Amino acid sequence: MKFPVSAALTAALVLSGVMAGTAHAQADLRDKAKQNFQVIPSILPAVKNNAVTREKVELGQMLFFDPRLSGSQFISCNSCHNLGMGGDDNVPTSIGHGWQKGPRNAPTVLNAVLNVAQFWDGRADDLKAQAKGPIQASVEMNNTPARVVEVLKSIPEYVTRFKTAFPNEADPVTFDNVAMAIEAFEATLVTPAAPLDQFIEGNDNALSADQKTGLSLFIDKGCAACHNGVNIGGNGYYPFGVVEKPGAEILPKEDKGRFAVTKTADDEYVFRAPPLRNIALTAPYFHTGKVWDLEQAVAIMGASQLGEQLKPDEVKAITAFLHGLTGRQPQITYPILPVSTASTPKPE
């Protein structure tokens, strides 16, 4: 005997099938994401050979914002790595000492502790080494280690804070300790809880439908081959122009990337894959800073790295996904810096 099936029951059965299919698709996409990416951990990452203590972080924060680390006493770390602007300066190349323009776009300092190395060419193994470079570079802060130490030792509060942060050292105000304190502070500048992180952890609604499409394309097209891991990049070196080199404006012939570090021919025009977390906040893009539009940057990468002219809807979807990599920004209180004394060296 056959029983009639009501329209309402039929609709419910159809809807349950759709929902089951949707749930299965969500689970598959989440599994793919987990295979390629990791969420930013809820605890701060460990820093090699540098215990991250509260006293060291507080000192490092002051030093990060203190322009007296520069020869002109006008430029601080925050000048080029502005923590209110995504951890960089949002200009093609940074403006340094004497209004000189730097050779490359400033990378973000946010989540930099998660990178395999620092700078576009990876010439600094860690944030300690990275912190020392701009202070001494004539095109950037144009100072010397000896002068930095002289300035800091002329300010009693800094002397006290170095003794507190490095309690087992007889003479703690050193250039090495300046770098270690800045590294400790920068290790706290992580941006957890991005929509992608929340999606990986089980929140189906953290990403929009367009962002989920973009996530699937990002993996399936091959973007995740270079941009993967916890920082969605920053953990490997790749040629810029695997399939087709972009024009000279985006890839100038004189900047051969990692070749300057290794002197190996295979490293010509090889750069560290930039981390993509918070990428929507850090225009302009690429090491030259010549591309201001994120969709344009995606299209260029499709052609140069994947050998594919991405369709307009694919570019839009991948770009939407990249907006889902913006995490919770660190809430930083601008420090009140100690006053210079009569013995503090004057600006140069």
N, C-alpha and C positions, 0 to 999 in steps of 0.2 A: 504494500500500500504506500503510495507517495503522499508526503505531506507538503503543502505549499510553503514556500520560503518567502517571508515578507521582504519588502523592499528595504526596510531598515536593517534587517539581518544581513541581507546581501551587501549593503553598503558597509556594514561593520566588518564583514568578512574581507571585503576588498581592502578597506582601510588597514586592517590588521596585517594583511599581506604586504601592503606598501610600507607600513611602519617597520615590519620585520626586515624588509629589504633595505630600508634606510639605515636601520640599526646595524645591519651587516656591513653596509658600505662604510659607515662611520668607523666601525671596528677595524675594517681593512685599512682605511686611510690612517687611522691612529697607529696601527702596527707598522705601516710604511714610515710614518714620521718617527717612531721610536727607533727604527733601524738606522735612521740617518742623523737624528738630532738627539741631544740631551737637554733636559731643563737645567736652568741655572740653580745650583743647590741653595737650600735655605740657610746653610752655614757658610761663612766666608771661606774662600779657598785658601789652602796653605801656601805660604811663600817660602821658597827654598832659602835656607841659611839666613832667615830674618824673621824672628818671632814678632808677630803683630800684636803689640800691647796697646792699651788705651793711651798711655803716655806718649808712645811713639807715633800713634795715629794723630793725636792732638798736635804734636810738634810738626809732623809732616803736613797737616792741613794748613798750619800757619805759614810754613815755608812755601807751600804750593801757591799761596795767594800773595806772598811777599815780593814786591818788585825790586827790593834791594838785593836780590840774588843776581840781578842783571847789572852790567857795567853802568848803564844809564840810570839805574834805579827807577825805571819806568815800565819795564816789561816783567811780568810774572809768568809762571807756568800756566795760570788761568787765562792769560792773554790769548794764547793759541789753543788752549784746551778748555774753553769756557763751559763750566758745569751747568750754566743756565741755558746752553744752546746745543745740547747733545754731546758735550765733551770735545767739541772742536770749535773753529772760529767762523765757519760758514763763508769763507772766501776761497778763491782758487788756490793761492799759496799765501802763507802767513807773512805778515809785515813784522820785520825784526829791527835790529839795531840800525839807527840812521835811516829808517824807512826803507831798508832793503827788503826785497821780496825773496822768500825762500824758494828752493828749487822744486819742492813737492807739496801737495796738499797735506795738511795736518791730519793725521788719523785721530779718531776719537780716543779719549782716555777711558771712556766707560767700558767696563769689562776687559780692558787691556790685559789685566792679570791672567786672563784665560787664554791668551794667545801663546803660540809656541815660541815666538820671539817678537821683538819690537822693531818698528820702522817698516816701510814698504819693502826694503830689501833684507830685513831680518838681521841687520848688523849688530843689534844689541840683544844679548841672550835673555835679559830680564829687565824689569822696570828700574832696577838700581842703575844698570848701565845706561838705560834710556834717559834717566833723569840727568845724568852727568853731561850727556851730549849737547843738548840745547843751551845749557848754561855757558858752555865753553865755545860754542860755535859763533864765529864773528858775524854771521848773517842773522843770528838769532839773539841771544842774550849778551854775548860778547863780554864774558867775564873769565876770570881765572880761579882755580881752586883756592889759591893763597888769598886772593882778595875777598872771596866769599867768606872764608874763615875769619879774616880780619874784621869784616863787617859784623859777623855774628858775635864774635868775642867782645866787640865794643858795646854790646847791648846786654846788660845784666840779666834781664829776664830770659833771653835766649840761652845764656850760659847755664842758668838754673834749670831750664827745661831740658837741655841736653844731658845734664847730670842725672836728672830724673828718668829720662828715657833710656839712657845707657849707663846704668848705675855701677857697673863693674869696670869702668874705664877711668884711668887717671886723668886723661885729657880727651873728653868726649866730643868736643867741638871740632869735628874733622869733616872734610869733604865727603869721605865715604859714608859717614853717619848722616850727613845731609841727604844723600841719595837713599839710604836705608829708611829714613823717616818718611821721605816723599813716597817711596815704594809702599810702605805700610799704609799710608793714607790712601793711595791709589788702589790698593787691594780691596778697600771697602766700597769702591765705586762700581758696584755691580747693579744690574737692572733686572731683577726677577719678575715673575708673574706676567710676562708678555702673553697675549692671546694664544700664541703657539704653545707656550709652556702649559697654560691652563687646559688647552685641548689635549695635549699629550697626557696630562694627568687625569683626564676623564670628563672634562666639561665640554659636551657636544656643542654648546651654544657660544663657546668662547670665540670661534671663528665664524665669520659670515659665510654664506653660500659661495660668494665670489672668492673669498679667501681660501676656502676649502678646494675650490677648483684650481686656484693658483698654487696651492700646496701640492696637489696631485701633479700638476704640470711641472712644477719646480723639480720634483723628484724624477718624473718619467722622462722629461726632456734631457736630463743630465746635469742640471745646475748643481744638484746636491753632490756631484762627484768632487767638486772643489769646495763648495760651501756647505760644510757639514759639522757635526760635533756640537759641543755646548755653545760655541760662539758663532755658529753658522758660518764658519770660515776662520781665518787667522791661524790655521794649523798645518799649512802646507804651502809649497811654492809651485807656481805654474807659469808657463809662457803666456804673455798677453798677445793673443792672436794665434791660438792653437790651429785654427783652420784658415783664418784670413786676418791679417794684421789691419787694424784700423788706421785711419789717416794720421799724418805726421803731427797734427794739432793735438790729437789724443795720445798718440804714442810717438813722441819726438825721438829722432834717431840718436841724439846725443846722450839720452838717459837710458843706459842699458840695464838698469835694475840691479839684480843680484850679482851680475858679472863684476861689478865694482868691488864686491865683497870677496868672491871666490876666485876671480880671474879665470874661470872655467868657461870655455866657449859655449857649452850647453846651457849656461845660465844667462846668456844674452837675452834681454827683454823678458826675463823671468822676475816675477814679483810675488810677494806673499799674498795669497788670496785674502782680500779684506774681509773682516768679520761683518756680517750683515745685520747684527742686532742694532736696533735704533737707526737703521739706514735712512728711514724717512725723515730723520732730524738732521742729517749731516750733509746735505747738498753744499757745494757741488761735488761731483763724483770723479773717481779714478785718481791716479797719482798726480795727474796734471790739473785736476780740478776744473776741467774745461766743459763738463756736461752738468747742467743745472737741473734737468728734468729726469726724474727717476724712470719714467716710462722709456725715455730715449736711452738711458743707460741699460735698461733691460734689453731693448732691441739690439743695441750694439753688442752686448755680451752674447746674445743668441747667434748673431752673424759671425763674430770673431772667435768665440770659444766653441760653439756647437755646430757651426756651419749651416745654420738654419735661419731663414727669414721668418721670424715668428709672426703669426697673424695678429692683427690689431686686438682682437678679443683675448688672445693668449697673453699678449703684453699687458693688457689691463688686468687680467686675472692674476698674473704673477706679481704685478705691482701691488695689487690689493693684498696679496699674501705678505709681501714685504712690509706693508704697514702693520701687519699682525706681529711683527718682531719688535715693536716698541714696548719696552718694559717699564716697570715702575722706576721713575727717576730718583736718584739719591737726593735726600733733603739735606742741604748743606747750609749751615749758618756761617755767614761771612765772619771770619775771625777778627777780633780787635788785635792789631799787631802792636808789639812793644815799640816805644818811641826811641828814635836814634839818640845818641849822646854826642857830646862835643868831640869825642875821639872817633866817631864813625866816619869812615872815608866818604868823601863827597862824590856825587854822581860824576861820571865821566862823559 
